[in-house]
Amino acid sequence: MTSASKMRTSIVFAVLAGMALRLLFVLKFPVTDSGDAPFYIELAWNWLKHGIYGFPVYGVLTPVDMRVPGYPAFLAAIFALDGQSPRAAMIAQALLDMATCFLIALVAARIVPPTSRRRVALAALWLAALCPFVANYSAVLITETLAAFFTCAAILVLLETDLGAPASSARLSGLASWLTNPWLLGGLLAGFGTLVRPDTPLLPIAAALVVAVKWWRPADWRKLARAGALLAIGMILPLLPWAARNWHTLHEVQFLAPRYSELPGEYTPLGFMQWTNTWMWRFRDVYLAPWKANSDPINIDDLPASAFDSAEERAHMADILERYNEALTIDPGLDAEFRDVARERTTRHPLRTYLKIPLLRSLTLWFTPRLELLPFSGHVWPLREEWQDDRRDLMVTLGLFTLNLIYVAMAASGAWLARRQAGVAFLVVFIVVRTAFFVQTDTPEPRYVLECFPAVIALGAQVFARGHANQLSSTGSE
């Protein structure tokens, strides 16, 4: 069997294995009734059947801008073909995610010397196809699968710019050169991705940071301005219809979506969020306070000891939470009390709020078994009790934690080994920028870095490059 036929066979098996994994999640662990999934389904169905992008408010179907329309449009297109079928949408997402696997392979090949491209691309394809952390979102009706596709596509195109090593091609002139410019095309893909998740502009921001460092000299400022303009134009163009709709229908300037997904006139308890940001870093703590706000009682005994600096502060918070529990609403007056406590805690320990908590949140985002949407508890401690109570749960948790650690370690190793290759800095900066952004948000959900996994896997595949593999072997022997 020739090397080409062996590679084709390996690709076929990678696709079959990847689809089998995704269909396993679709058939065994589908998610349609938790998180934002019901909200997206309702938006899509109302848009398709009633022509209104909205949902009932006080019994009246009302236009909203609480979510950008890309993912509901994706669901509506599938529902138009097969009715309100979550299973059909999940299968479509599984196919789309396999397409993303091929894009990841192309990204990995773009940042490695030509002699290792086929080897690294194949390794990246297998790593992507068998990655359960992205695959399981094929069975969840939220934005991650579609957002990862647009993110990876934008990365691939932007690697054709000076962020990577541009491939030689025939030079075009006039309008054609502008329309085919990878800065513009990358911006367009990022713009469509922004219609799916409004945090997608973090990718163009990472690109801008890298190219600004590269072109910091005055002689390069013209190139920098041109690239920045094309990238910005490309990203804004897909957002214009959505912005026009919001101006016409809701009489507001809104290119993305409200940060806190609030309805017009709805109060956002920013003081409460400032308070949780002084102590909350574990994902499990999100269920104890932030996701109960304005809906469920908050039991002070459920909160970790780190939420209070003293017995006096705990007593004060007990009084505030007692009044909240009576009304189950955080009004401006009560929110001001939460804000005062947050300021006092930050004044006492500024490094805790601005450094320690963000660093701990970064660990939550990256070093986790990623079981949020799977029927496993994720509990490990106390180890002996967990082993006795639910051995299967413990083994799955430890196995997925270890696998996640392997993917992250491979990415770090690949980034180091390929650090001199064009494009690696862009992928690394993107991961850092996205992580830095989400450690500052109000809920440290591990899914927020899933859009980084195309870059993580592409970097991880670099360890399979021939020169890099030899380098690893020599390092290990020493």
N, C-alpha and C positions, 0 to 999 in steps of 0.2 A: 504494500500500500504506500503510495507516495505521500510526501509531507502535506501536500495540498488536500488530498482526500482525507488524511487523518484530521486535519484542521476542520474540514467541513463536517466530518463525523462528530468531532468534539463540540462544534457549534450546535449541531442538531440535538445532541444529548443535553447540552446546557439549556437549550430552549425547552426541551421536554421536562427536565428537572425543575426549571424555574416555573413553568406553567403548572406542574403538579403541586409544587409548594403553594402557589397562589390559590389554586382551586381547593386545596386542603383548607386554607383559611376561609375561603368563600363558603364552603360546604359545612365546615365544623364550627367556625367562630365568626359568623356574620354579625355586624353591629349596625343597627338601624334606629335604635331607640335610646341612645345615650349621647351625651355631649351635644354638638351642634347638628348631628345627623337629622333629627326630626325637623329642625328649623330649615335646613337646606332643602329637604324633600318638600316641605310645605311651600317654600318660596318658588321652587321649580314648578310644582303642580299648579299653583295659583297663576303663575306667569303663563303657563301653557294653556290652561283651561279658561282663564278669565281675562287674560291679557293685562294683568296688573302684577307688577313686581312688588309684592307686599304680603301682609298677613293680617288676620282680623285684629283690630284694636277696638275694644268695647263693642264687639259684634259686627263691626263694619270693616270690610276688606280695604285696607289702607296702604297706599304706596309708602315704602320705607327705603332708607339707604344704609341700613344697619350692616349689610354685607355687600361686598363688591359682587357683580353679577356673573363672573366667569364660571364658577362651579355650578350654580343653579342653571345656567345656560347649558352646560354639559349634561346635567341630569335631565333637563327638559327635552333635549334632543333625543336622549335614549327613551324617555317616557313617551315621546311622540311616536316612536317606532314600536314599542312593546308595552304600552300602558305604564301604570305606576309600579314598575317592577324593580325593586331593589336588587334582586338577583341579577337581572340583566345589566344593571349599572355596575355591579361588582365584577362581572365577567369582562365588561368593557374596560374597567380599570385594570384588571389583571393583564389584558392584552396591551394596554397603554404602558403599564409598568415594565413589561418585557421589551417594549420599544425603547424605554428609558435605559434598560440594561445595555442595549446596543449603542446608545448614545454615550453611555459611560465608557464602554470599550473604545469608542472613537476618541473620547477625551484623553483616556489613558495613553492611547497610541500617539497622540499629538505632542505629548511632553516627554517622549523617550526617543533616543537615537533610532534612525531607520532600521538598523540591524536587529533591533529587539521589538519592533512594533507589533509584529504578528503574535509573538509570544506574550507580550504584555497585554495586548488587546484581548486575547483569549482568556488570560488569567482574570482580567477585569470583568469579562462577561460572566465567567463562572462565579466570581465573588459577588457580583450584582444579582445574578439569578438566584443564588442560594442565600442571600441576605434576608433573614426573616423579619428584620426590623422595618424594612420598607415594604416587603411582600405582604405583611399582615394588614397594611392599610389599604390593600386592594379590596378587602372585605369590610371596609368602613366607609360610609358615605359622608366623608368630609374631604377637605381640599388637598390633603398631602400628596396623593398620587399624581394628580394633575399639576400641582405646583412643582413637584420634583421634575416632571417632564419638561416644563418650560424653563426651569432653572438650568437643567442640564443642557438643553438645546441652546440657551443663551450663552452658557459657558463655552460650548463647542465653537460657536460662531465667533465669540470674542477672542478666542485663542488664535483666530486668523488675523488679528490685529497685532500691534506691537506688544501686546500683553504676552503673546506667544512667539512662535517662529513662523511668520506668514509664509504660506506655500506660494511658490512662484506660479504666476498665471498671466494670461494675456492682459495687458493693460487696456482698460476702456477709457473713453473720454466723454466729456459732456454729461448729460443727464444719466446715462447708463452707469457711469462711474459712481455717481451719488447713490443711485437706487440699489446698487450691488455692494456698497461699502459695508464692510462687516461691523463698523461702529454703529451704523444706522440699523442694520439687520439685527444685531445683538440688542440694541435698544428696543426695537419692535418686539422681539421675543420677551424681553424683560417687561415691556408694557403689557403684553397679553398675560404674562405671569402675574402682574400686579392686579389684573382683573380677577385673578383667582385668590391670591393672598396679597394683601396690601403691604406686606413687609418685603416683597420681592425687590423693591428698589435698593435694598442692601447690597445686592449683587452689582449694579452699576456704581454704587458708592465705593465698593471694594476696587472695582476696575479703575475708577477715577483716582483713588489713592495711589495705586501702583503706578499708573502712568504719570501722575504728578511728580512722584519721586524720580521717575526715569527721565522726565522732561522738565527738570527744575531750572535748567539754565535758560536765560532770556532768549537765546537763539532758537530754542525749541518751543517757545510759548505760542507761536502761531499754530504749530501742529497740535499742541495741547488744547487750544481753543477750538480748533476744527473738530478734533475727536470728541471733546466734551459737548459741543453743539449738536453733532450728529447723534450721539448717544442720548442726549436729552430729548431731541426731537423725536427720535424713534420711540422712546418710552412714553412720551406724552400722547402721540397720535392715537394709540388704541384706547386711551382714557377719555378722549374728547366726547364720544357719544354718551358715555356714562355721565360725564360732567354736565353735558347739555341736558340730559334727561333730568338730572337733579335740579338744575336751574329752572327748567320749564315746569316740572311737576311739584317740586318741593320749595322752589324759590330760594335756593341756597347755593353757594359755591362749594362743591364737594367733588374732588377728583378721586378720592379713595373711599373711606368709610369712617364714621366716627370712631375715635380710638377706643372708647368703652362701649361701643354698640348700643348707645342710648337712643331712645326715641326723642323727638323734638320736645323740649320742655322738661324732660326727665332729669332729676337731680342725680349727679354722680358723686358718690362719697369718697372724694379724694383724700380727706383726712384719715378715714378708715384704712385706705390703701397705704398711706404713708406710715401708719402704725404697723401694719403687717410687714411692711418692708424693713422694719427694724429688727425683726426676729425670724421671719419665715424663710426657709431655704429648702426644706425637704418637700417633695411633691405631695407626700401624704398629708402634710399640714394644710394643703390647699382645701381639702375637704372639711377641715375643722373650722375655718373662718371665712376666707374669701368667697367660696362657693355657697356659703349659707347666708351671706349678707342679703338683706331685704327679702328673705323667704323663709328661713328656718332659725330656730333658737341657736345661740352659740353658748355652749357650756364651758365655763372657764376652767373646769377640772380637766377638760380634754386638751387644753392648750399646753404646750411644752413649758418647762420651767424657764427657758430662755426668753419667753415673752414678757417676763417681769424682772426688774432689777432689784426689787426689795419687797418685803411684806406689805409695806405701805402702798407701793405701786400696785401690787396685786389686789389689795382691798379697794383701791380707787377704780381699777378696771372692772372689778366685780360689780361695783355700783353702776358703772356705765353700761356694762353688758346686761345687767338686770333691767335697766330702763329700756334698752334695745329689745330685749326678749318680750317685754310687755307689748310693744307696738310692732315688732318685726319690721321696722322701717328706720333707716338712718336719715333723719332730716338734717338740715343745715346746722341746727343748734347742737345736736348730738355729734355730728361729724366734726364740729369745731373742737369738741372735747377730745375726740380721737387724735385730731391734729396736734393739740397741745401736748398730749402724752408722747406722740411721735417726736416732737421737737425737743422735749425734755430728754428723751432717751438718746437722741442724736447728739444733743449738746454734751451729755455725759460721756458718750462713746462714739465720736464721729467716725473713727476707723471701722467700727463694727458695721455701721450703716453703709458706708461708702466703699469699704474694701472687703471686710470679712464676709458679710452676707453675699455680695456678688461672687466672691471666689467660691464659697460653698455652693451657691446656685449653679456655677459652672460645672462643679462635680456632679450635681443632680442631673444636669442636662446631658452630660457625656458618659458618666459611669453609672449605668443603671441597667437592669435586665429588660427594661421597656415592656412591661407587662400591663400597662394602663388599660388596654382594651381586650385583654385576654382573661379567661376565668381562673386566674391564679392570684394568690394573695400577695406574693412577693416578699413574704416575711421570712427572715433567716434566723433572727435572734429571739429567744435563746435557742441555740442550735440543737441541743439534745431534745428539747420539747417539740420543736418543729419537725425533727426527724421522726419522733414517735407519733405525732398527731397526723401529719400528712407528708409522707415521704415523697410522693410523686410531685407535690407542689414545691417542695424544697429542692428537689433535683432539677426541675424545670427552671426554677428561679436561678439557681447557681449556674446551670448550664448556659442560660441566656446571658447572664452577667459576664461569664467567662468569654462567651462568643463576642459580645459587645467590646470587651476589653481587647480581644485579639484584633478586631477590625480597627479600633483606635490606635493600637500599638503598631499595626502594619502601616497605617496612614502616616504616623509620626516617623517610622523608619524609612518609608518610601520618600517622604518629603525631605528628609535629611540626605539620603543617598542621591536623590535627583535634584538637590538644591541648586545646582548650576544650570539646570535645564530651563529653557524658556517656558513660561507658563506656570511653573510651580509656585512662584511667589504670589501670583494672582489667586490660585486655589487656596493657599494658606491664608492670605489676607481675607478672603471671603469667609472662611471658617471663623477666623478671629473676630471679624466685624459682626457677623451674625450672632456669635456667642456673646460678645460684649453688649449687643443690643438687648438680647433676651434675658440677660441676668438683671437688667434694670426694669423689666416688666413686672406686673403684679402677681403673676402665677408662673412659677418655673416648671412648665410642662416639657418633658423630654421630647415630645413630638416636634417642638419648635426648631430643633436642629436637624430634623430628617431631611430638609432641603439641602443640608450640607453633605449628605451621604453620597451623592454622585461624586463630589470632590474627594471625600474620604476614601471611597473605593478606588477611584482613579489613582490617587496617591498610593494607596496600599498595594496596587498592582505593580508599582514600580520596583518592588523588591524582587520581582521575577525577571527583571532585565538581566541579561547575561553578565554584564560588567558589574552590576549592583549585587547580583547573587554571589559572584566571586569575592566581592568586597566584604560581604557579610560573612562568608566562610573564613576568610583570612582574619577578620576581626574576632570571630569566635574562637579560632585556633590559638590566637594570642592570649 
